[in-house]
Amino acid sequence: MNMTKTIKIPGPDHPITITPTAGRVVVKVAGRVIADTQRALTVNEASYPPVQYIPREDTDMLFLARADHATYCPYKGDCAYYSIAAGGERSINAVWTYENAYPAVAAIKGHLAFYPDRVDAIEVRI
């Protein structure tokens, strides 16, 4: 069986732009600040809502537990997940990361993204 993964390059049919976020991004779960950075990246992909990718160094990794869940994106690569115990059931697989992001989106390597509905808040403060 051929398990080769298709790799796609962002383009007019599926644009992906990565730009530095203006201001500070703070992520909160169960009254705790999980991430706080002035170095976030805003990823705009096709028709999806913009996503804040936060450097791992600006995230309190003590609150995150590696999950067994994994997915694949032909534009970004293999995706790993983390759960946030403090958030309970709602925060299972709440965080995703492309640890070996494809070259076209290499800027997001070492960054984490949070599902807005699985945390209390993702605040962008200008």
N, C-alpha and C positions, 0 to 999 in steps of 0.2 A: 504494500500500500504506500502510495506517495504522500508524505506528510509535509511537503514543501508549502511554506506560507507565502501567499501572494503579498508583494510589496508594491504599494501604490505611491506615487508622488503627488503632493498637493498641486492643484492647478485650477483653471477656470471652472471646471465642473465640480470641484471639491476644494475650495480655497481654505488655507489655514494661515493665519497671521499670528505672530507672537511679538508683543510689544511690552516694554516695561510699564507697569501700572503706576499711574501718578498717585502719590500719597502712600498711606499706610494701610495694610490689610490685617485685620484681627479676626481670628476664628475662635468662637466660644462654644463649649459643651458643658452642660450641667454647672453653669456658673464659673467655669474655669477657662482661662485663656490657654488654648491649645497651640495657637500659632500667632505670631506678631512679627510683621516684617515691613520694611520699606523697600524690599527688593523683589516683590512679586512680579509675575509675568501674566499678562492678560492674553489668553488664547481665544481667538475667534476662529471657529471651524464651521464652514458651510453655513447652514441655517440654524445651528445650535446656539443657545445662549452663551455669552462669553463666560469663560472659566478662569478663576484665579489659580495660578500655580505658585506655590510658596516654597522657598528653599528649605530643604530638610533641616539645615542648621538653625532656622528660625522657627522650628516646630518642636514642641516638647515631646520627644519620641517616647518618653516614659509613659505617656497616656495611650500610646498606640500599640496594638498587638497585631503581628502579621497574621493574615487570614489565609485560609486554604484556597479561597476563591481566586481565579485568574481568568483574564479574557485576552483577546487579541484584536488589535486594530491594524488594518493593512497600511494605514498612513503613519502610525506612531510606533507600532511594535507590540511586544508582549507587555501586558499590564498586570501588576501585582496590587494587592489590596491590603488595607489595614482596618481593624475595627477599633472603636474607642469604648473601652469598658465603662467609663463614667457615664456614657450616654445610653447604656442599656441596650435593649433589643433594637431600638431605632438606629443606633450607631454601628450596627454590624456592617462590615464592608463599606464604611463611610468615607474612606480615603483611598485614592488610587494614585499610582505612580508608574511611570515608564522608566525603569532603571537603566535600560539600554535603548533609549529612544533612537529611532531611525535618524540618519543624517539630516533629512529635511526639517526635522523638529528637534534637533540636538539640544537646543536651548532649554528644553524642559527636563532634561536628564538631571537627577538630583533634586527634583521638585515634587511636591505633593499637591494633590487637588482634593477638595472636599465636596461631597454632595450637599447642596444647600438644605435639603429636606431631612438630612441625617445628623445635622448639627444645629445648635440653637441660633447661631448667627455667623455670617461672613460679612464683616463690615469693611467697606472701603472708605477710608477717611482722607479727604483731600486736604 
